[in-house]
Amino acid sequence: MLSQQIKRQLSQIDRDLLQIADLVDTIIAADQKLRAKADILVSIPGIAKVTACAILTDMPW
């Protein structure tokens, strides 16, 4: 019973994370300046989308 609850919670967390990732993509795509910054960041070797988004949250506007 406990393991089933944990599996359901983990499934919900996975769905939530996918929804958040989609929202982040939508926000970046909708803002030309933000999209340009993200494009520059992901062009750097070793920087992928998740890292670029994390960096963008800390960058000054």
C-alpha positions in Angstrom: 0.0 0.0 0.0 2.7 2.5 0.9 4.7 1.6 -2.2 1.6 2.3 -4.4 1.2 5.7 -2.7 4.8 6.5 -3.4 4.5 5.5 -7.0 1.4 7.7 -7.5 3.2 10.6 -5.9 6.3 10.1 -8.1 4.0 9.9 -11.1 2.4 13.2 -10.1 5.8 14.8 -9.6 6.9 13.7 -13.1 3.7 15.2 -14.6 4.3 18.4 -12.7 7.9 18.7 -13.9 6.8 18.2 -17.5 4.2 20.9 -17.2 6.7 23.3 -15.7 9.2 22.5 -18.4 6.5 23.2 -21.0 5.7 26.5 -19.3 9.4 27.6 -19.2 9.7 26.8 -22.9 6.6 28.8 -23.7 7.8 31.8 -21.7 11.2 31.7 -23.4 9.7 31.3 -26.8 7.4 34.3 -26.3 10.1 36.7 -25.3 12.6 37.7 -28.1 15.3 38.9 -25.8 15.0 36.0 -23.4 15.1 33.6 -26.4 18.2 35.3 -27.7 20.0 34.9 -24.4 18.9 31.3 -24.1 20.2 30.6 -27.6 23.6 32.1 -26.8 23.8 30.0 -23.6 23.0 26.7 -25.2 25.5 27.4 -27.9 28.2 27.1 -25.2 29.6 23.6 -25.0 28.4 21.9 -21.8 25.4 24.2 -21.4 22.1 22.5 -22.1 18.5 23.8 -21.9 18.1 23.2 -18.1 21.4 24.8 -17.2 20.6 27.8 -19.5 17.2 28.2 -17.8 18.9 28.2 -14.4 21.4 30.8 -15.5 18.7 33.0 -17.0 16.8 33.1 -13.7 19.9 34.6 -12.1 20.9 37.0 -14.8 20.2 40.7 -14.4 17.7 42.2 -16.9 
